[in-house]
Amino acid sequence: MSSLPLSDLPGPLPAAPAPASARSPRSPFSLARLTRHALTLLPLLLIGAWAAADRSAFLDGARRLASADPWWLLAGLFFTCMGWVVAALVRQGAIPERLPPGLLLASQFAAGAANHVLPASIGAHAVTLRFLQGQGIPLARGTASLALYSLVKPIAKTVVLLGFLVAFPELLHLGELVPDQRTLLLVAAGVTTALGTAGVLVAVVRPLRRPLVCFVRTALTDVRILHTRPSRVLALWGGAAATPLLQAGVIASIGFALGLPLSWTQVTLALLLASTAVGAVPAPGGIGPVDAALVFTMVTFGAPTGLAAATVIGYRVLTVWVPLLPGALILSIMVQRKIL
């Protein structure tokens, strides 16, 4: 018998790990997995609901496009595709880091589908921000790039509008298109109220100050860096200026296919005026307010009301309904593969 004291005896041996086959399998119904599958299907469900609510406009536009000139429709499709390329170009111009071109273009195609579901471009910005974070861009820098993108686009569009008015002074006689004093006062009051509310929130709610200061510092730093790179300046400002021209190219192509009696210059100016006047209304993809203002502006330029409405419906079919399902599928695939 051993003379070792009982305290020196070795303890029980640790149990051997269970083999992989004996371990409990991972539940296929985990919360994270269910959430990801729900996010994958959500765009398709929203599109189905929207199609059911707006099917009459879609069917009417599809019937009119079926009898239109196919070559002008192909031209409109070309301008539509170039719009996604230019959108990706502007996104790249708003951030110092180089992004993968293919994934960036796919993200903008997916963002276009999300943009027509949520108001005020929230869907497109959310998809883009998620994409930037997936590429390793910090949240502050990604948010600053979205703010710069949102600021540059209306500025560039206003410059293009002023350029058109200077280059074509005969179109300055716009009559009813000039807003009256009451409308201007309402717009000024709305802008002042929004700025005042934001200032009060920052002054009163202290937790907002630190992230806001970080955001402003990052935004100013990135703006300075970007504007020292000619390629980024060209992508940002040139792409933003080209965006309304491409949109006008789509509308003009649809109008010419249907026999709209307006020139390309008149259609472009009509779009610039309509989107500038009511573009700030928070509607999904600008659908609704911009459409009504665009029809009204083209009628003011001399187009028949029915033909102007048919042109806008055809424009929406080509730029919204045709790419909506492919864009939603790309959005779902990017979510499934954890790119977004």
Secondary structure as the mmCIF struct_conf table of DSSP 4:
data_model
#
loop_
_struct_conf.conf_type_id
_struct_conf.id
_struct_conf.beg_label_comp_id
_struct_conf.beg_label_asym_id
_struct_conf.beg_label_seq_id
_struct_conf.end_label_comp_id
_struct_conf.end_label_asym_id
_struct_conf.end_label_seq_id
HELX_RH_3T_P HELX_RH_3T_P1 LEU A 6 ASP A 8
BEND BEND1 LEU A 9 LEU A 9
HELX_LH_PP_P HELX_LH_PP_P1 PRO A 12 PRO A 19
HELX_RH_3T_P HELX_RH_3T_P2 ALA A 20 ALA A 22
BEND BEND2 ARG A 23 ARG A 23
HELX_LH_PP_P HELX_LH_PP_P2 SER A 24 SER A 27
TURN_TY1_P TURN_TY1_P1 PRO A 28 PHE A 29
HELX_RH_AL_P HELX_RH_AL_P1 LEU A 31 ALA A 53
BEND BEND3 ASP A 54 ASP A 54
HELX_RH_AL_P HELX_RH_AL_P2 ARG A 55 ALA A 66
TURN_TY1_P TURN_TY1_P2 SER A 67 SER A 67
BEND BEND4 ALA A 68 ALA A 68
HELX_RH_AL_P HELX_RH_AL_P3 PRO A 70 GLY A 93
TURN_TY1_P TURN_TY1_P3 ALA A 94 ALA A 94
BEND BEND5 ILE A 95 GLU A 97
HELX_RH_AL_P HELX_RH_AL_P4 PRO A 101 ASN A 115
TURN_TY1_P TURN_TY1_P4 HIS A 116 VAL A 117
BEND BEND6 LEU A 118 LEU A 118
STRN STRN1 PRO A 119 PRO A 119
TURN_TY1_P TURN_TY1_P5 ALA A 120 SER A 121
HELX_RH_AL_P HELX_RH_AL_P5 ILE A 122 GLY A 134
TURN_TY1_P TURN_TY1_P6 GLN A 135 GLY A 136
HELX_RH_AL_P HELX_RH_AL_P6 LEU A 139 ALA A 167
HELX_RH_3T_P HELX_RH_3T_P3 PRO A 169 LEU A 172
HELX_RH_3T_P HELX_RH_3T_P4 GLY A 175 LEU A 177
BEND BEND7 VAL A 178 VAL A 178
HELX_RH_AL_P HELX_RH_AL_P7 GLN A 181 VAL A 204
HELX_RH_3T_P HELX_RH_3T_P5 ARG A 206 LEU A 208
HELX_RH_AL_P HELX_RH_AL_P8 ARG A 209 LEU A 226
TURN_TY1_P TURN_TY1_P7 HIS A 227 THR A 228
HELX_RH_AL_P HELX_RH_AL_P9 PRO A 230 VAL A 233
HELX_RH_PI_P HELX_RH_PI_P1 LEU A 234 GLY A 238
HELX_RH_AL_P HELX_RH_AL_P10 GLY A 239 LEU A 258
TURN_TY1_P TURN_TY1_P8 GLY A 259 GLY A 259
HELX_RH_AL_P HELX_RH_AL_P11 TRP A 264 VAL A 278
TURN_TY1_P TURN_TY1_P9 GLY A 279 ALA A 280
BEND BEND8 VAL A 281 VAL A 281
STRN STRN2 PRO A 284 PRO A 284
TURN_TY1_P TURN_TY1_P10 GLY A 285 GLY A 288
HELX_RH_AL_P HELX_RH_AL_P12 PRO A 289 THR A 300
TURN_TY1_P TURN_TY1_P11 PHE A 301 GLY A 302
HELX_RH_AL_P HELX_RH_AL_P13 THR A 305 ARG A 316
HELX_RH_PI_P HELX_RH_PI_P2 VAL A 317 TRP A 321
HELX_RH_AL_P HELX_RH_AL_P14 VAL A 322 GLN A 336
TURN_TY1_P TURN_TY1_P12 ARG A 337 LYS A 338
#
